[in-house]
Amino acid sequence: MSRAIAVLGGTGPQGMGLALRWARAGETVIIGSRDAARAQQAAEKIKERVPGAKVSGMENAAACAATNLLMLTVPFEGQAELLKQLKPAIQAGGILMDATVPLAAGVGGRASRTLGVWQGSAAQQTAELAPKGVAVVAAFQNTGADALNGDAAMDCDVIVCSDDANATALVCELAAKIPGVRAIDGGKLENARIVEQITALIIGLNIRHKGHGGIRITGLPESAYKTNHP
Ligand SMILES: NC(=O)c1ccc[n+]([C@@H]2O[C@H](COP(=O)([O-])OP(=O)(O)OC[C@H]3O[C@@H](n4cnc5c(N)ncnc54)[C@H](OP(=O)(O)O)[C@@H]3O)[C@@H](O)[C@H]2O)c1
């Protein structure tokens, strides 16, 4: 992968976890934040854990200007506003991955419930707000941050949904760089609606059973699973 990956909102647990895993895989990563100093501190934390990691920290708009491979990891309640602010900085022809889940917890509801999104899903809202020519790819909504921030291999599949086949392939490749992850082409972006709901289910299961659940899709032909790890 030649392009840097900018993780917008990368100072939170989900963004940090993805940044850590990609840094370990040798990717160049930019942590994005509303505050450049906070982003740089987060980058330093990753460098402490991954000596030699190619990680830096920048304010979100500067991160968008630095690369056209973006990963959005902000709470749903801040997603639309941030995208509107960043629109002028997001480069056409790029890829915008989105892990946002519209959890009710963000507006005082239960973490195991989701909010209705007018566009169908958080990822479809992103597609509506992103500049023309940017391929939005929904992925990583079901990967728990606790596991991502750990050292063990993940025990989960990542379902990748987008309306752009090339973008889906690239994001599957990126997901497969995380040990234990199998990436699966999940079809059109509209399927993100279903994938986002699964996160609420997993959170509910984790509360009920006091665990750290993830999802595995069984029974597909081997060719459906993209993985770099045996
Ligand atoms: N945590 C998980 O296990 C998990 C799993 C799957 C999916 N997700 C999804 O991934 C996303 C991020 O999760 P998270 O737990 O990392 O969230 P978080 O800690 O609440 O937020 C992540 C970062 O987003 C930035 N942010 C917060 N509010 C914002 C706002 N109003 N506008 C712009 N930026 C804002 C903050 O960075 P700065 O203050 O530095 O800008 C924060 O560190 C969420 O949509 C979540 O549903 C999370």
The ligand as an SDF file (V2000), in Angstrom:
LIG
                    3D

 48 52  0  0  0  0  0  0  0  0999 V2000
  -15.3050    1.6150   20.3070 N   0  0  0  0  0  0  0  0  0  0  0  0
  -15.6520    0.5060   19.6710 C   0  0  0  0  0  0  0  0  0  0  0  0
  -15.4340   -0.6370   20.1680 O   0  0  0  0  0  0  0  0  0  0  0  0
  -16.2470    0.5930   18.2930 C   0  0  0  0  0  0  0  0  0  0  0  0
  -16.4430   -0.6020   17.5750 C   0  0  0  0  0  0  0  0  0  0  0  0
  -16.9940   -0.5170   16.2890 C   0  0  0  0  0  0  0  0  0  0  0  0
  -17.3700    0.7090   15.7610 C   0  0  0  0  0  0  0  0  0  0  0  0
  -17.1830    1.8350   16.5200 N   0  0  0  0  0  0  0  0  0  0  0  0
  -17.5960    3.1160   15.9340 C   0  0  0  0  0  0  0  0  0  0  0  0
  -16.4240    3.8440   15.6340 O   0  0  0  0  0  0  0  0  0  0  0  0
  -16.6290    5.2260   15.9030 C   0  0  0  0  0  0  0  0  0  0  0  0
  -15.5660    5.6890   16.8980 C   0  0  0  0  0  0  0  0  0  0  0  0
  -15.6880    4.9610   18.0880 O   0  0  0  0  0  0  0  0  0  0  0  0
  -14.8840    5.3830   19.3930 P   0  0  0  0  0  0  0  0  0  0  0  0
  -15.3320    4.4960   20.4770 O   0  0  0  0  0  0  0  0  0  0  0  0
  -13.4380    5.4820   19.0750 O   0  0  0  0  0  0  0  0  0  0  0  0
  -15.4990    6.8520   19.6210 O   0  0  0  0  0  0  0  0  0  0  0  0
  -15.0980    8.0830   20.5690 P   0  0  0  0  0  0  0  0  0  0  0  0
  -13.9720    7.7060   21.4530 O   0  0  0  0  0  0  0  0  0  0  0  0
  -16.3540    8.5760   21.2130 O   0  0  0  0  0  0  0  0  0  0  0  0
  -14.6510    9.1850   19.5090 O   0  0  0  0  0  0  0  0  0  0  0  0
  -13.5250    9.0270   18.6770 C   0  0  0  0  0  0  0  0  0  0  0  0
  -12.8960   10.3720   18.4210 C   0  0  0  0  0  0  0  0  0  0  0  0
  -13.7820   11.1710   17.6550 O   0  0  0  0  0  0  0  0  0  0  0  0
  -13.5270   12.5410   17.9330 C   0  0  0  0  0  0  0  0  0  0  0  0
  -14.8220   13.1840   18.2000 N   0  0  0  0  0  0  0  0  0  0  0  0
  -15.6270   13.0230   19.2830 C   0  0  0  0  0  0  0  0  0  0  0  0
  -16.7280   13.7620   19.1590 N   0  0  0  0  0  0  0  0  0  0  0  0
  -16.6050   14.4280   17.9890 C   0  0  0  0  0  0  0  0  0  0  0  0
  -17.4280   15.3870   17.3320 C   0  0  0  0  0  0  0  0  0  0  0  0
  -18.6030   15.7930   17.8280 N   0  0  0  0  0  0  0  0  0  0  0  0
  -16.9760   15.8870   16.1500 N   0  0  0  0  0  0  0  0  0  0  0  0
  -15.8000   15.4960   15.6320 C   0  0  0  0  0  0  0  0  0  0  0  0
  -14.9810   14.5960   16.2310 N   0  0  0  0  0  0  0  0  0  0  0  0
  -15.3910   14.0660   17.3890 C   0  0  0  0  0  0  0  0  0  0  0  0
  -12.6370   12.6000   19.1660 C   0  0  0  0  0  0  0  0  0  0  0  0
  -11.3300   12.9400   18.7210 O   0  0  0  0  0  0  0  0  0  0  0  0
  -10.7260   14.4210   18.9200 P   0  0  0  0  0  0  0  0  0  0  0  0
  -11.3670   14.9860   20.1590 O   0  0  0  0  0  0  0  0  0  0  0  0
   -9.2650   14.1280   19.1030 O   0  0  0  0  0  0  0  0  0  0  0  0
  -11.0520   15.1620   17.6780 O   0  0  0  0  0  0  0  0  0  0  0  0
  -12.6260   11.1720   19.6730 C   0  0  0  0  0  0  0  0  0  0  0  0
  -11.3910   10.7920   20.2630 O   0  0  0  0  0  0  0  0  0  0  0  0
  -18.0610    5.3680   16.4450 C   0  0  0  0  0  0  0  0  0  0  0  0
  -18.9150    5.7610   15.3990 O   0  0  0  0  0  0  0  0  0  0  0  0
  -18.3910    3.9660   16.9080 C   0  0  0  0  0  0  0  0  0  0  0  0
  -19.7680    3.6700   16.8240 O   0  0  0  0  0  0  0  0  0  0  0  0
  -16.6220    1.8040   17.7540 C   0  0  0  0  0  0  0  0  0  0  0  0
  1  2  1  0
  2  3  2  0
  2  4  1  0
  4  5  1  0
  4 48  2  0
  5  6  2  0
  6  7  1  0
  7  8  2  0
  8  9  1  0
  8 48  1  0
  9 10  1  0
  9 46  1  0
 10 11  1  0
 11 12  1  0
 11 44  1  0
 12 13  1  0
 13 14  1  0
 14 15  2  0
 14 16  1  0
 14 17  1  0
 17 18  1  0
 18 19  2  0
 18 20  1  0
 18 21  1  0
 21 22  1  0
 22 23  1  0
 23 24  1  0
 23 42  1  0
 24 25  1  0
 25 26  1  0
 25 36  1  0
 26 27  1  0
 26 35  1  0
 27 28  2  0
 28 29  1  0
 29 30  1  0
 29 35  2  0
 30 31  1  0
 30 32  2  0
 32 33  1  0
 33 34  2  0
 34 35  1  0
 36 37  1  0
 36 42  1  0
 37 38  1  0
 38 39  2  0
 38 40  1  0
 38 41  1  0
 42 43  1  0
 44 45  1  0
 44 46  1  0
 46 47  1  0
M  CHG  2   8   1  16  -1
M  END
$$$$
